[in-house]
Amino acid sequence: MTDITYRVEGDYLIPNLVLDDEADDSPEEMIGRYGLMRENFLREHRHGTYTSMLLMGKLMAHLREIVYQ
């Protein structure tokens, strides 16, 4: 497990959090029509799966993989 470092802001300790490089979405990587449809399905009918993938940073990669076959 990674140790969390903190910085002092007034009387508070604020954690220094950094996103993974994989979670960085560039604008040139767009989600297609079927990726958007999959996102809507997960959000409406599989809320737990949607939330889990979103929090782990795997949702956007999953949606980019979906193409019409």
VEXKE-27047 format. One record per atom (N, C-alpha, C): residue in three letters; x, y, z. Coordinates in steps of 0.1 Angstrom, whole numbers, plus 2048, in hexadecimal, padded with zeros to 3 digits. Each point is the difference from the previous one (the first is absolute). Example, Ala and Ser with C-alpha at 12.3 -4.5 7.8 and 13.67 -1.06 7.14 Angstrom:
<pts>
ala8847C784E/ala7F780C800/ala80980C800/ser7FC80B7F9/ser80980B800/ser7F880B808/
</pts>
This chain:
<pts>
met8087F4800/met7F880C800/met80980C800/thr7FC80B7F9/thr80780C7FF/thr7FE80980C/asp80B806805/asp7FE80980A/asp7FB80D7FB/ile7F7807807/ile7FA80C7FC/ile80880B807/thr80480A7F9/thr80780C805/thr7F680B802/tyr802809809/tyr7F780B802/tyr80780E800/arg7F980A7FD/arg80580E801/arg7F7807809/val80680B807/val7F980780A/val7FA80D7F9/glu7F3802802/glu7F980B7FB/glu7F980680C/gly80580B806/gly7FB80580C/gly8017F680B/asp7F47FC806/asp7FF7F780B/asp7FD7F27FB/tyr8007FE7F2/tyr7FB7F37FB/tyr80C7F97F9/leu7FF7F2800/leu8097F87F8/leu7F87FB7F4/ile8068047F4/ile7F97FD7F3/ile8097F57FA/pro7F97F47FC/pro8087F57F9/pro8058057F2/asn80C7FC7FD/asn8058027F2/asn7FC7F47F8/leu7F58027F8/leu7FB7F57F8/leu8048027F1/val8037F57F9/val8048017F2/val7F87F57F9/leu7FB8047F4/leu7F97F77F8/leu80A7F77F8/asp7FC7F47FD/asp8087F77F7/asp8018067F2/asp80B7FD7F9/asp8018047F2/asp7F57FA7F8/glu7FC7F4803/glu7F67F97F8/glu7F2808801/ala7FE80680B/ala7F3807802/ala80080D7F8/asp80B8057FB/asp80180C7F8/asp7FA7FE7F2/asp7F48067FE/asp7F97FF7F3/asp80480B7F7/ser8057FD7F4/ser80380A7F7/ser7F48027F6/pro7FE80C7FC/pro7F48037F8/pro8007F97F2/glu80B7FC7FB/glu8007F97F3/glu7FB7F2801/glu7FF7FA80C/glu7FB7F3802/glu7F1801804/met7F88007F5/met7F1802803/met7F97F3802/ile7F5800806/ile7F87F4802/ile7F68007F5/gly7FE7F57F9/gly7F77FF7F5/gly7F17FF805/arg7F87FE7F6/arg7F17FF803/arg7FD7F5809/tyr8067F47FD/tyr7FD7F4808/tyr80780180E/gly80B807801/gly80680280E/gly7F6809808/leu7FA80A7FA/leu7F7808807/leu7F37F8804/met7FC7F87F7/met7F47F7803/met8037F780C/arg80D7FA800/arg8047F880B/arg80180780D/glu80580C800/glu80180980C/glu7F2802806/asn7F68047F7/asn7F2802805/asn7FA7F3806/phe8037F57F9/phe7FB7F3806/phe8057FD80D/leu80E802802/leu8067FD80D/leu7FB80980A/arg7FE80D7FD/arg7FC80A80A/arg7F17FD804/glu7F87FC7F7/glu7F27FE803/glu7FD7F2806/his8067F67FB/his7FD7F2804/his80A7F8808/arg80D805800/arg80A7F9807/arg80880B808/his7F9806809/his80680C807/his80C7FC808/gly8017F4806/gly80B7FC808/gly80C7FE7F7/thr7FF7FA7F4/thr80B7FE7F7/thr80580D7FB/tyr7F68097FC/tyr80480D7FB/tyr80880880A/thr7FB80080C/thr80780880B/thr80E7FA803/ser8017F3800/ser80C7F9803/ser80B8037F5/met7FC7FF7F3/met8098027F5/met80480F800/leu7F7809803/leu80280E800/leu80B80380B/leu7FE7FB80C/leu80980380B/leu80E7FA7FE/met8017F47F9/met80D7FA7FE/met8078067F4/gly7F98087F8/gly8068077F4/gly8007F77F4/lys7F77F6800/lys8007F67F5/lys7F48027F6/leu7F780A804/leu7F48017F8/leu8038067F2/met80880A7FF/met8038067F3/met8077F77F6/ala80A7F8806/ala8077F67F7/ala7F67F67FB/his7F77FB809/his7F67F77FC/his7F78057F5/leu7FB80C801/leu7F78067F7/leu8078037F2/arg80D803800/arg8088017F4/arg8017F37F8/glu8007F5807/glu8027F37FA/glu7F47FC7F8/ile7F4805804/ile7F47FB7FA/ile7FE8067F2/val7FF7F87F6/val7FE8047F3/val7F57F77FA/tyr7F98047F6/tyr7F67F87F9/tyr8077F57F8/gln7FB7F4801/gln8077F57F9/gln7F57F97F7/
</pts>
